[in-house]
Amino acid sequence: MNDRLQASVCVVVLLLIVGWVLYVGRAVFVPIVFGVIAVYVVVGFTRLLQRIPVVGSQLPVQLRYALSVFLIAAGIFFAVDMLVANRDGLMALAPRYQDSILALIQKIAALLHLETEPTWDSLRRDMLAQFNLQAILTGMLASLSSVIVNVFVVALYASFLLVEQRTFGEKLTNIAANARNAARIKSVIIDINGRIGAYLALKTLLGVLQGGVCWIAMRGVGLEFAGLWAVLIALLNYVPYIGSVLGIVFPTLMSVLQFGQWNEVLIVVISLTVVHFAIGNVLDPYLMGNSLNLSPFAILASMAIWSSIWGVAGAFLAVPITVSMTIIFSEFEMTRPVAVLLSKNGRLTYGESPPLT
């Protein structure tokens, strides 16, 4: 009993230390993890190109990797270019949105029978005096520059990881004490790679589909910056549950500022809700099935934990990290109960060989 208690205390202390190190070093660890995710995406695209009928199997491996890298780089360039272009447009239309906000506030004030309707002068005096618009814009530009730098760092990490991928198996063989342990470790890594690769591939496919359909809906209504919101919706698709809500809320707020009429706003809300419901509740479960085998509560808890450690990046990385941890936990006798608790139905579809002690 004392040995088990001592072991439990040591595990808790170790987790606290690891969490503190991850939090303090988030500026270093987050780009590295995103680099690993980028490698998964590149490898997934390469395997997808190989499945193209007739032509795919004839393409050399190097050419498939080159095409995959080119497609991903083109997508990143497109997203960054759209972000920069729409930033200038948003700043140019800011006065008009300011008038829309004032009109909305005045309508609410009249509806509530307030004595005086607010003006921008009173709002600045009573509420907005403490904000410095120039400082906010400067911070936004600094954040944009930081994102571009991080994209370059992630691409650098991913490039080196792709180069070293060929020797990774040999390294594992040399690390393991014997051939049996080496085979066991390779089996775990193959399981992790398969599940995370399938998850990212399907999420990417569904994100592009969801963003495209939402773009058609928003463009049909005449919503400004529909392309920017479509890209945002596609990215938020990687964040379970909360991402779908934010993917509806942000364009809805934009429609309120632009139109000021409830008819167009309701059309945006209903159309986006229908698209998110159809893809998130019908198509997503149909394609994903039980491949992740994660409890919904475990997903939400992991998002909360990793978001508190790594911020917004943690929300995007929570599911792949939790899947990896669950598979690894299932391989050891002491941590296998944790893997069972994290699973969706309590039945592990991995770690079926006798757990390591």
N, C-alpha and C positions, 0 to 999 in steps of 0.2 A: 504493500500500500504506500509506504513511504517512498519507494523507488518510483512508483507511478506518479505520485504527487510532485516529486522532485523533477521528473521528466516533463510534466505538464507546466510547471513554473518556468523551466528552462525554455520550453517552446514559446510561452507567452512573452518572456523577456526577449527572445530572439526575434519574434515577430515585431515587437515594438522597436527594436534596434533597426531592423530591416526597413520598417515603415518610415522611421526618422531619416535614414540614409536616402531612401527614395524621394522623400519630400525635400530634403536639403539639396540633393543632386538632381532635381527634376530638369534643370536646364541642360544637363548632360544626358540623362537617361531617356527622356522623351524623344529626342531625335533618333537615338539608337533604336528604340522600339519601333518607331515609325519606319526606320530603314528596314527592319526585319519584315514589317507588314508590307512594305513596298516590294521586297523580294518575293513574298508570297503572291502578290498580285502579278508580278512579272512572270513567275513560273506558271501561275494559273493561266495567263494569256498564252504562254508558249504551248501548254498542253491543249488549250482550246484551238489554237491554230493547227495543231497536229491532227485534230479530229475533223478538219475540213475535208469533205469528200474529194477523192481523186488527187487534189493538189497537196493537201496537208502533209501526208506521209512522205511526199517527195521533197519537201523543203528541208534543207540542211538545218541542223540544230542552231547553228550560229545565226542563220538568217531569221529563224523564228524568234530567237531572243532579241535580235536587232529590231524586228518589227514590233515586238511587244514593248520594248523600251521606247520606240518612236511613238507608238500610240499613247502610252502613258504620259510621255513628255508633252505631246500635243494637247492632251486633255488638261494637264497642269497649266500650260501656257494659255490655253483658252480661258480657264477659270481666272487666272491672275489678270489677264488682259481685260476680261469683262468686269472684274472687281475695280480696276483702276478707272476704266471708262465710265462705269456707272457712279463711281464716287464723285467725279466731276459733275455729272448730271444731277445727282442728288443735291450737291451744294448749289448748283444754279437754280434749282426749283425750290430751294428752302424757303424763300419769301412767300411763295404761293401756299406751301404747306403750313406756314405760320398763320396765314389768313384762315386756312381751313380749320386749324386747331382753335383759333379765336371764335370762329363762327359756331363751332361745335360747343365750346364752353358757354357761349351766349345762349344757345338753344337750351342747354341743360339748366342754366341759371333761370331762364324764363319758365321752364317747365317746373322748377322747384319753387317758383314765386319768390325768388330772392329780391331784396330791395334794390340792389344796383347790379347791373350786368358788368362783368369784368372787361377791361381793355388791356392791350399789351402793356401800357404804361403802368397800370395797377398790378399786373402780373409780375412785371419786372421788379416793381417796388416791393411787393409782398412776398413773392416766391422765388424769383429767378435772379435776384441781385447777387446772390452768393456764387453763381455760376459764371465762369469765364469762357465764353464761346471760343475765343482764340485758343485758349489752353486745351479745350476739348478737341478741336480740330487738329491741333498739334499732336495730341496724344493718339488720335486716330491714324495720322500719317506715320507716327513712330511705330504703331502696331502693325500697319501695313508693311513697312520696311522690315520689321522683325519677322513677319510671316514669310516674306520673300527670302530672307537670309536662312530661315529654318528649312525652307524647301530645298535650297541649295545644299545644306548640310545633310539632310535626309538622303538626297540623291547621291551624295558622296559616300555615305555609309552603305547604301544599297549597292553601289557599284563594287565596292571592295568585298561585300558579302557574296555577290554573284560570282566574283572571280574565285573566292575561296570555297565556293560550294562544292567543287569537284573533289577537294581534299578533305572534306568534313567527315566522310565515312571512315577514311583511314585514321583520322585523329581519334575518332571514337573507339576504333579497334585498339589503338595504342594506349588509350586512357584506361580501358576496362581491364580488370584483373585477369579475366579469362574469356574464352570465346563465348561461353554461355551468357555472361553478363553483357558482353558487347552486343550479342544478338538481342538480348532483352532491351537494352537501351535504344538500339536501332528500331525495335518494334514500337516502343513508346513514342519516339520522335516521328516515325511514319504515321502513327495514329494521330498525333497532334497536327502534323502537316496536312493530313487528309481532311480532318474536321475543320481546321481553321481555313485551309484553302477553299474548301467547298462553301463555308460560311461567307468568306469575303467575295468569292466569285458570284454567288447568288445575290448577296446584298448589293454588289456593284451593278449586276444586271437589273435587279428590281429598282435600284435607285435611279438608273438612267431611264428606265421605263416610266417610273413615277414622275420624275422631273419632266420628261417629255410630254406626258399626258396633262400634267398640271400647267405646263407652258401653253399648251393648246387652249385649255380652259381659260387661263388668265388673259391670253392674247385675244381670245374671242370676246371677252368683256371689255377689253381696252385698257387693262391695268398696265401702268407704266413700270418699266424695269422688270418685265415678266421674265426675261432671260436670267437676270440676277436671282430672282426668287426661285426659279426652276433649279438653278445650280445649288442654291442653299437647301432646297427640299431634297435634292439628290444626296447631298452630304449629310443632312440630318437623318437620312434613312439608316445610317450606321448606328445611330443612337436609339436603342429600343424604347418603345412606349413614349418617352418624353419628346423624342425627335418628331414624331408624327404630330403631336400637339403644337409644337413650335412651328412646324411646317405649315400649319393652318393659321396660327395666330399672326405671324409676321406679315404675310400677304393681306390678311384681313385688315390689320391696322393701316397698311398702305392704302387699301381701297377706301377706308374711312377718310383718310387725309386727302385722297385724290378726288373722290366723287362727292362726298358729303351727303349722299342720298342713300337711303336704306335699300332700295331695289337692287342696285349694283352690288352693294355690300353683301346682301343675302345671296345673290347669285354666286359670288366668289366663295362665300362660306360653304354653301351647299355643294357646289361643284368640287371643291377641294376635299371636303369631308367624304363625299362619295368615292373619289379616287383613292384617298388614303384607306378607307374602309375596305374597298374591293381588293386592293393590292396587299394591305397589311393583314387583313383577316381572312382572305380567301386564297389569293395566289401565294403569298409568303408561306403560310402553313402547309400548303399543298406541295411546294417545292422543297422546303426545308425539312418537313416531316419531323422526326425526332433525332436528327443528326447531331444536334448540340447536346441534347439530354441535360438541359439546365433548368432548374426551378425558376419560375418567373420572379419569385421573391429573391432568389440568389442573384438574378440579373440586376434587379433594382438595388439590392444591397451592394453588389459589386460596383455599380455605377456611382452610388453615394460615396463609397470608400475611395475609389480611384479618382473621382472628381475632387474630393477633398485633398488628395495627395498631389495630383497633377493638373487640376483645373479642368478646362474644357477638353484638353487632350485625353485626360483620364476617362471621360465619358465615351469617347470614340474607341478607346483601347480596352475598356472594361470586359467586354464579352470575350475577345480572343485570349486575354490574360486569364480570365476565370476558367475558360475551357482547358487551357494548358495546365493550370493548377489542379483542376479536377482529375485530369488523366494521370498526372504525376502522383497525386494523393492516392489514387486507386492502386498504385503499384506497391505501397508500403502498408504493412499490417497496422501500424500505429495511426496512420492518417486515413486509412480506407473508410472509417465511419464518417469522416468529414466529406469525402467524395460522395458517399451515399446521401448525406443530407443536402448536398449541393445539386444532386441529380433531380430530374423532373419527376420520376416515378419510383425512385428507390432501387431500380434495377440498373446496374452498370453494364454497359455494352462494351466496356473496355476493361483492361486489367483482369481478364478472366483467368490468367495463369496464377499460380499460388503467389500471394503477396510477399514482398521482400521484408525481412525483419530488420 
